[in-house]
């Protein structure tokens, strides 16, 4: 199985102290929440993952890789860094970064009309961890303060502004997407990209363009290197671009909007609320729907298979969707020199990074072959 092989790749030579945390109820809950925002249940072939990849898998792999990128004992991964409390604290911050995720994840942002930002669809991490006595005991035994692991955004290894690389984006946005969701890469190709990863904590002894804003107030970033693999810089960047284009596709945008409207529809009917979307698995939420007399809408949105540009505003459930633009422009390391990929291969970068056309298409209304009943039920929640 691809997911099993990919998880094993991430775990190899990682810190064994992490393992007991993954058996806690807080992280086990994430097994019921897919990484790809409900796409496991759709019938549009361009959107359906090859295998189920959960938020639990994602959180483990972010943590495992972080533990290697903060240890100087396992080259080639993690060549550039300083040792210190990163060795357990930062990996745990990565492990916990998604514990507030609701079922269907970012579909909840689309439900709220926040597709462009997608930053208000998770519950508070600290509040969740405080309810897990087993987990708190482990933190105390390891001499780790709770406040040091509840804010992953302060660790650039885990979280970084677009278009920088961070492990959350590397796993969920590039490697797992290309291997499991977009179906564009083999496991061997993903493994080569994985072994390009490194972490640059500071610029000591590194040659950079001091005029670049990327290096002003530099505080750490995940990088890529050709030193230890047959893969090239362009191979990694191309994988990242697949991630950008996938989320901008008419199929992805439409399905996310429709799923958001569907969640709102069932919440209004009282089948579940936001707390249920946190406590229950996605499968348990679906079972509630299927046991109700309102299941027809769910059966329809998970069986329709065509998305096209709409002829007019009466052409079914017509939507204009403008999602968050997710890009990567990784830093490339070679011979103690660091630069953005466009400084290495400018023509390649400009050609591949031209998202003008797919972004311009977000102004065009789209529709799908949904039933008239579903169109009628969901149209009242539309915002455009």
N, C-alpha and C positions, 0 to 999 in steps of 0.2 A: 504493500500500500504506500502511496506517495507521501501521505501525511506522516506515517510512521517513520519512513526513511528520512524525511525532512526534519522531523523532531529529533531524531537520533543525531543527525548532523549538527544541529544546534547544541545538543547536550554534551557532545564529546569534549572531554577535558574541562568541563565547567566546574564551578564550585559545588561540591556535594552538600554543603550546608544549606543550600537552597531547597533541597528536595522535600524536607518535612513541611515547609510552608505550603507546598502545592497540595498537600493532603488536608489542609484546613477547609472548613465549610465556606469561607469567603472565596477562595479560589476555585474550589470544586463547583460552586454554583455556575461558574463561567463555562462549564462544559455544555450547558444547555443554551448557550447563546453563540450563534454563528458569527464569524468575522465579517461575512459579506452581506450583512444587513438584510437578511431574509431571502437572498437570492437562491438559497438551497431549495426553496419551495416553489419556484416559478417554472413556467413551461417555455420560456424564451431561450432558445439554445445558446445564444450569445452570452447569456447571463448566468447560466447554471454551472456551479463549480463541479469539477471532476469528482471531488470527495468533500466530505464535511470537514471544515477547518474551523474550530471553535475559538472563542475569545480565550479559553483556557490554553489551547495550543499556542496561540499568539503571545499570551502573557509569559508562558514558560520560555518561549524562544527568545523573546526580548531580554528576559532575565538571564538566561543561560549565556547568550552571546555577550551581554554586558559584563558578565563575570570574567569572560575571557579577554575582553577589551580593557579590563582594568587589572589585569595580572600580567606580570612580565616573565612568566615562566612557560608560556605556551606560544612561542612564535610559530607561524608567521603572523597570526592574528594578534593585534595589540602591540605594534612596534613602538608607537609614539605615545607616551603617557608618563605620568608620575604615579608611583604607587602610593597608597594611603587608604583612607576609609572607603574609597570607591569599591573595594573588593567585595563587600557585602551590602552596604547601604544603597548604592546606586542600582545594583541588580534587583534588590527588593523593591525599590521605587518603581522599577520597570515591571516587576511582577504584579504590583498593585495598581498600575496606572489605569486599568480598565475595570476595576471591581465595581464601579458605579454604573456600568453599562446596562441599559434597558434592553429587553428583547427587541430585535430588529434594528437596534443601534441607531444609526443616523436617519433611518426612516422617521424617527420621532422628531428630528429637526424639520423634515419636509412636512410632517403633520402640523407643526407650529408655524409654518411659513418662514422658516429660518434656513432654507437650503443653501443660501449664499455664505453663511457663517458657520453653521454646524458646530457650535460650541456651547450649547445649552441643553444637551440631551443625556446627561449623566448625573447620578446622585453623588453627594459629597463623600470622598474617599475616607477621610478621617472618621466620620460618623459611622461608616460601615465597619472599619477595622476595630473601633471601640466596642463593638458588639461581639467580637470573636475572642473569647478568653484564651483559647488554645494558641491563637496567633500572637496575642499580647504576651503570653508566657514565653514563647520562642524569642520574641524581640528582647525581652528582659534577659533571658539567658545568654543571648548573643551580645548584650551590652549596647543595644540600639534604641535610640529614642524614637518614639512614634512620629514626632514632628519631622524627623529626618527622612521619612519614607512616604509621606502622604502628599508631597508636592513634587511630582516628577518633572514639572516644567522648569524647575531650577537646575536640573541636570541636563546639559546639552547632549550628553551621550544618549539620553532617552527621548528628549523632546527638543525640537528646534524649529524655528520659523521656516516656512517655505521660502526658497527652494533648497534649503540646506538638508543634508542627510542627518537623520537620527535613527535609532534602532526601531522605534515605533513605525517610522516611515519605511525603513529598509525592509522590515518583515512584512507588515500589512500592505504596504503600498507597492513594493517592488517584487521581492522574491516570492512570497506566497501568492500574490496576484498572478504573476507570470506562470507559476507552476500549477496552481490549483484552480484559479478563477478564469484567467484569460486563455489558458491552454496553449501558450506560445513557446514554452521552454520545457526541455526534458530535465529530469533530476540531475543528470551529469552537468548540464549547462548551468543550472542553478547553483550547484556545488562550486563550480568555478567562480561564479560571481560572488558567492559567499566568502570564499577565501581571498577576495580582493579587499575585504573590509579591514580597516584600522581605525584608531582613534587618536586624534591630535589634540592634546589638552592645552598646549600653548605653542608659541612660535619660537621658542628658544632654539637657536642654531639652525633655523629654517629660513630659506630664501623665499621671500614673497614680494609681490607688488605692493609697496607701502601706500600707494595712492588708491588702491582698491578699497571700497567701503566694506567689503567682506572681511577684511583683515583689521579693520579699526575696531578697537575694544573687543578683540577676539577672545572668546572664553571657552573654546572647545568645540569639536565637531567630528562626526564620523567621516572618514575619508575612504578613498579607494586607491589601490596600488596595483600595478602590473607585475610587481617583483616576484610574486609567488604563484602565479597561475598562467595558463595559456590564454585566458580571457584578456581582452583589451579594454581600455577606458570606454571606448565607444560601445562595446557590448553592454556594459553596465548602464550607460546612459540610455541606450535604446530600450532596455527593460523598464527603466523609469518612465520613459515616454509612453510606453504601452499603458502603464497605470494612468497617466494623465488622459490619454485618449479614451480609455475604457470608461472612465467616469463622465466624459463629455458626450459619449454616444447617445443617440436618441433613445435607444433601448434602456440604458441605465437610468437616464433622467426620467423617462416616463414611468418606469417601474417603481422608482423610488417615490415619485409623486403619488402614484396610485396607491402604493402601500401605505404612505402617510395618510391619505384620505380614508383608506379602509380602516386603519387603526382608530382614527377619529370617529368614524361611523359606529364601530363596535363599542367604543368608550361611551358614546352618547346613548347607546342602547343598554348600558350598564353591565356588559359582559365582563369587563375588566377595567382597571384603572392603572395609573402609573406605578403604584406600589406593586400591583400584580405583575406588571412588566419587568419589575426588578426581581421579585421573589420567585416567580415561576419560570420554567423553561419555555422556549419558543414552542416546543411541541405541546406543552401543557396548555398554552394559550390557544393554539390551533384546535386542540381537543375541545376546549370550551366552545369555540366557534362552531365546530362541526356537530356538537351535541345540541345546538340551539336551532330555533326555527328560522334563523337569519343566515344560515350557512351558504345560501346561493351566491352571495356576493363574493365570499372567500373562494368558493369553488370556481367562480368565473375568473377572478384576478390571478388565480394560480393555474389556469388552463389556457388562457388566451396566448397567442403565439406570434402576433404581428404588431409592429409599431411602424408608423409611417408619418410623413408630414401631412397635416390636415388640409383639406380642400377649402373649408370655411369654418366658421365658429359653431356650426351646427353638425359637424362631422363627428358624431360620437362624443366621447369625453375628451374634449380638446384642452390641451395644457401648454402653456409657455413656461419652460423650466430653465432657470439660471442657477446652476449649482456652484459650489466653491471650486475654484480652479486649483488643482493640486499638481505641482510640478516639482522636479528635482534638478538641481545643477550641482553635482557633487564636486568636492575638492579632490584634486588628483595629486598624489604624492609620487615623486620620482627624483632620486638622487638628492635628497634633502631640499628639494624645491617643491613648493605647493602652489597650485593655481586652479582656477575654475576650468572646466573642460573646454570652454570656448577659446581659451588661450592656447590649448594644445591642438585642437582641431576645429577651428572657427567655422569653416564651411559646413562641416558635418553637423556641428551644433546648431547653426542657424537654420539649416534645412530641416533637421529633425525637431527642433524646438519651436517651429512655426505653428503655434496653436490658433493663429488668427482665424482660419477657416472653420475648425470645429467650434470655436468660441462664438463666431458670428452666427452659426446655425442655432445657437440657443435662443435667438430672437424669433425663430420660426415655430409656429404652433405645431404640436405633434398629437397623434391620437393612436388608439389601438383597437383591435377587433373585439371589444367588450360587448356584452349583451345590453340590450336596451334597459333591462331591469337594473343592472349595475350602474349604467350611466345615469339613470334617474336617481338612484340612491346616493351616489357620490357627488353628483353635480352641485348639490347644495353646499358642499364644503370647499368648492373651488375658490381660489383667490384671484383668478384672472379669467 
